[in-house]
């Protein structure tokens, strides 16, 4: 895995520091990147533009995913993962969060290795432990990815920003990009009742624009599942997403109470499969 990483400063290859020295990755030009005791490597240069999801949001997401509520997404990704002629194909999850979806793909592709990229340290602490074949790295996916050209067989992008040019650069010519975005009826029962952020009606157009010139869409499938959630699970669901930044906790709790239990909630996502243009 390390041989496919590149120094984010100079672009040279990286290697593990010699035994007996600091626990880090280094390049021939002596740039050094610490490996945290929680298992992820910091491949940021300079200050992070933002810190990503908070520890509370990540914990909420971990609890919700562990209950299997978004397994419809993990299963769709695992089923869509293409075969590769590479002996050890690399699967990159750009905006990996806790790494659960990446772990599902690695389980489905027993020879693959995975790289979880995220800007949130609380997420990477979990992603580093998500699967034995995962390497986790702190990186800003809006910038140049810390990977060699054409080094990945598959790139995953689930509810995360899309850097079309960089996804194209790191993908092998026969590689694929899998993009998951919310469908218009995703969590529709909660949006009006709880005052959550609505799915942008132009979401599909914005996805297409972000990948234009770099990728060609092969297929799009829609995956739906109805959940029956307790009030606490609804609160967890809200707390793990972007609406967590825009809701008043006290007011939210009162509105959740009016939903009754179980609350019926629709999970609806689009999965786009893209090949390099």
C-alpha positions in Angstrom: 0.0 0.0 0.0 2.7 2.5 1.0 4.4 2.2 -2.4 1.3 3.8 -4.0 1.3 6.8 -1.7 3.1 10.1 -2.7 4.5 12.9 -0.7 2.0 15.8 -0.7 4.8 18.3 -0.7 7.1 17.1 -3.6 5.3 14.1 -5.1 8.0 11.6 -4.5 7.3 8.1 -3.2 6.9 7.4 0.5 8.4 4.8 2.7 8.2 3.8 6.4 10.9 5.4 8.6 13.6 3.0 9.7 13.0 1.0 12.8 14.0 2.8 16.0 13.1 6.2 14.6 9.9 8.1 14.7 6.7 6.3 13.6 6.3 8.1 10.3 6.3 8.0 6.5 9.2 9.8 4.7 10.1 10.6 1.1 13.6 10.8 -0.4 13.6 14.6 0.1 13.2 14.0 3.8 9.7 15.3 4.2 8.1 13.4 7.1 4.5 12.6 8.0 3.6 11.3 11.4 1.5 8.1 11.9 -0.8 8.8 14.8 -1.1 6.2 17.6 -4.7 5.7 16.5 -3.4 4.3 13.2 -3.8 7.0 10.6 -1.1 9.0 8.8 -1.3 12.8 8.5 -0.7 13.7 4.9 -1.8 17.3 5.1 0.5 20.2 4.3 -0.1 23.3 6.3 -3.3 24.0 8.2 -6.4 22.2 7.3 -9.0 24.4 5.6 -11.7 23.0 7.9 -11.8 20.2 10.5 -14.7 18.2 8.9 -17.2 16.4 11.0 -17.1 16.8 14.8 -16.4 13.9 17.2 -20.1 14.0 18.1 -21.2 13.7 14.5 -18.8 10.9 13.8 -19.9 9.0 16.9 -23.5 9.4 15.9 -22.7 8.1 12.4 -20.8 5.1 13.8 -23.7 4.1 16.0 -26.3 4.5 13.2 -24.2 2.6 10.7 -23.4 -0.2 13.2 -27.1 -0.8 13.6 -27.2 -1.6 9.8 -29.5 1.3 8.9 -27.4 2.2 5.8 -26.3 -1.3 4.8 -28.4 -0.8 1.7 -25.6 1.6 0.6 -22.7 -0.7 1.6 -24.3 -3.6 -0.2 -24.9 -1.5 -3.4 -21.3 -0.5 -3.4 -20.0 -4.0 -2.8 -22.2 -5.4 -5.6 -21.1 -2.7 -8.0 -17.3 -3.1 -7.4 -15.9 -4.3 -10.6 -13.3 -7.1 -11.1 -9.7 -6.1 -11.5 -6.7 -7.7 -13.2 -4.4 -6.2 -10.5 -3.2 -8.7 -8.0 -3.9 -6.3 -5.2 -6.3 -3.7 -6.5 -6.5 -0.4 -4.6 -9.9 0.9 -3.5 -9.8 4.6 -2.5 -12.6 6.1 -0.4 -12.5 9.9 -0.8 -14.4 11.2 2.2 -14.5 7.8 3.9 -15.9 8.8 7.3 -15.8 5.8 9.6 -14.8 3.5 6.8 -17.8 1.2 7.0 -18.7 1.4 3.3 -15.0 0.8 2.3 -14.8 -2.2 4.6 -17.9 -3.7 2.9 -16.2 -3.4 -0.5 -13.0 -4.9 0.7 -14.9 -7.8 2.2 -16.5 -8.4 -1.2 -13.1 -8.1 -3.0 -10.8 -10.3 -0.9 -7.6 -9.4 -2.7 -8.1 -5.6 -2.6 -6.5 -3.1 -0.2 -8.1 0.1 0.8 -7.2 3.8 1.5 -9.6 5.9 3.6 -9.1 9.6 3.0 -10.9 12.2 5.2 -10.3 15.6 6.7 -11.8 14.7 10.1 -9.5 13.1 12.6 -12.3 11.5 14.7 -13.5 9.7 11.5 -10.0 8.5 10.7 -9.5 7.0 14.1 -12.4 4.7 13.3 -11.6 4.2 9.7 -8.1 2.9 10.6 -9.8 0.1 12.5 -12.6 -0.6 10.0 -10.9 -3.5 8.2 -7.5 -5.2 8.4 -6.7 -4.1 4.8 -7.5 -0.4 5.3 -4.9 2.4 5.5 -6.3 5.7 6.7 -4.8 9.1 5.9 -5.7 12.7 6.8 -6.0 14.6 3.5 -8.0 17.4 1.9 -9.7 15.7 -1.0 -10.2 19.1 -2.7 -6.4 19.2 -3.1 -4.0 16.9 -5.0 -4.5 13.4 -3.6 -1.4 11.8 -2.0 -1.4 8.9 -4.6 0.6 7.9 -7.7 -1.0 8.4 -11.1 -3.3 5.5 -12.2 -2.7 3.7 -8.9 -6.3 2.9 -8.0 -8.7 0.4 -9.5 -11.8 1.9 -7.8 -12.7 5.2 -6.1 -15.6 5.5 -3.8 -17.4 8.8 -3.1 -20.3 8.6 -0.7 -22.1 11.8 0.3 -18.8 13.6 -0.1 -17.2 16.4 -2.2 -16.1 15.3 -5.7 -12.7 16.3 -7.1 -13.2 15.1 -10.7 -9.7 15.9 -12.0 -7.9 14.1 -9.1 -10.2 11.1 -9.2 -9.4 10.8 -12.9 -5.6 11.2 -12.3 -5.4 8.4 -9.6 -7.6 5.9 -11.4 -6.2 3.3 -13.7 -7.5 3.6 -17.3 -9.8 0.6 -16.7 -10.8 1.8 -13.2 -14.2 2.9 -12.0 -15.6 5.7 -9.9 -18.7 4.9 -7.7 -20.6 8.0 -6.5 -23.4 7.9 -4.0 -25.7 10.9 -3.6 -29.1 11.3 -1.9 -32.2 10.9 -4.1 -34.9 13.5 -3.9 -37.0 11.4 -1.4 -34.1 10.6 0.9 -35.3 11.0 4.5 -38.3 12.8 3.1 -40.5 12.0 6.1 -38.1 13.9 8.4 -37.3 16.9 6.2 -40.6 18.8 6.8 -41.4 17.4 10.2 -38.0 18.3 11.7 -36.9 21.2 9.5 -33.9 19.4 8.0 -32.0 20.5 5.0 -33.6 19.5 1.7 -31.9 17.6 -1.1 -30.9 20.1 -3.8 -33.3 19.5 -6.8 -30.3 20.2 -9.0 -28.1 17.6 -7.3 -27.8 15.3 -10.3 -26.8 18.2 -12.5 -24.1 19.4 -10.0 -22.7 15.9 -9.8 -22.5 15.7 -13.6 -20.8 19.1 -13.8 -18.2 18.2 -11.2 -17.2 15.1 -13.3 -17.6 16.6 -16.8 -14.5 16.1 -19.0 -13.0 13.6 -16.6 -15.6 10.8 -16.5 -18.3 9.2 -18.6 -21.4 7.8 -16.8 -22.0 4.1 -17.4 -25.1 3.6 -15.3 -27.2 5.0 -12.5 -29.2 2.9 -10.1 -31.5 4.0 -7.3 -31.6 2.1 -4.0 -34.3 2.4 -1.4 -35.1 1.0 2.0 -37.7 1.9 4.6 -36.4 2.1 8.2 -38.4 1.9 11.4 -36.6 4.1 13.9 -36.9 4.9 17.5 -36.8 8.5 18.7 -33.2 8.2 19.8 -32.3 6.7 16.4 -33.9 9.6 14.6 -31.9 12.0 16.8 -28.7 10.1 15.9 -29.6 10.2 12.2 -30.0 14.0 12.3 -26.8 14.4 14.4 -24.6 12.6 11.9 -25.5 14.7 8.9 -25.2 18.3 7.7 -28.5 19.3 9.4 -26.6 18.8 12.7 -25.0 22.2 12.1 -28.4 23.9 11.6 -30.8 22.5 14.3 -31.5 23.6 17.8 -31.2 20.5 20.1 -34.1 21.4 22.4 -36.4 22.2 19.5 -35.4 19.1 17.6 -36.1 16.8 20.6 -39.6 18.3 20.9 -40.3 17.7 17.2 -38.9 14.2 17.2 -41.3 13.4 20.1 -44.3 14.3 17.9 -43.2 11.6 15.3 -44.2 8.7 17.5 -42.5 5.3 17.4 -41.4 3.7 15.3 -40.8 6.5 12.8 -41.0 5.3 9.2 -38.1 6.8 7.3 -37.1 6.3 3.6 -33.4 5.9 2.7 -33.1 6.7 -1.0 -29.8 7.1 -2.8 -28.5 7.2 -6.3 -25.4 5.2 -7.2 -23.6 6.3 -10.3 -20.9 4.2 -12.0 -18.3 6.2 -14.1 -15.4 5.2 -16.3 -12.5 7.6 -17.1 -13.2 9.7 -20.1 
